Amino acid sequence: MMINSTSYQHYLLGLFAVANNIPAIPLYISIIQNLSREDQHKICRTATLTAFLTMLIAMFVGLGILNFFEISVPAFRIAGGLLLVNTGFAMLNAEQKPVSATALSFSKIISTAVIPIGIPLTTGAGTMTTIILFSETAHDKPYLNFALMGAILTITASIYFSFRYAPKIVQLLDVTGLNVFTKIFGLITLALGIQFIVNGISGAFPKIM
């Protein structure tokens, strides 16, 4: 039981750092502020569903794609780690700024909820890389697969509620608070990327390590 709990927490923390939607909130607020409550809920559900499907595809198809292109897991760990390091630095240097609203048709708003709000601002390349590498650790271990799926479902719920209550979150935290949270997640993402690189080098060059 302790292994399951620890694995779930490990997956959850890693995903929470890279699959958070804080960078998407200013754009999301600018889109929904002139919409009816029903339309706002549609945007929220669309963005959340996009993020969930992206994570699900990465979990179940990611390793198959690597095998198809004959990419070793250690090599992907190093490449993915470099990507996360870059993402972490970008988050540490990011500054949230209010986004002014623009007049868009509802179909355009829905497509914006998919791209860029769902992808890549909420679940981008860093998220997909992290899930693929997590799924490799859970390969042929049912309890770890359940732990990873549980983490994905938890993250999906947090994405939904943060979009659902985005106006209140912005009102509570203000731009400064959003910047602080972005930098905290950026630091975790940076550390996660470095760990992936270390694990990748260790797997590719076991004698050196």
Secondary structure, DSSP 8 states (H G I E B T S, - for coil): -HHHHHHHHHHHHHHHHHS--GGGHHHHHHHHTTS-HHHHHHHHHHHHHHHHHHHHHHHHHHHHHHHHTT--HHHHHHHHHHHHHHHHHHHHT------------HHHHHHHIIIIIIIIIIS-HHHHHHHHHHHHHTTT-HHHHHHHHHHHHHHHHHHHHHHHTHHHHHHHHHHHHHHHHHHHHHHHHHHHHHHHHHHHHHHH-TTT-
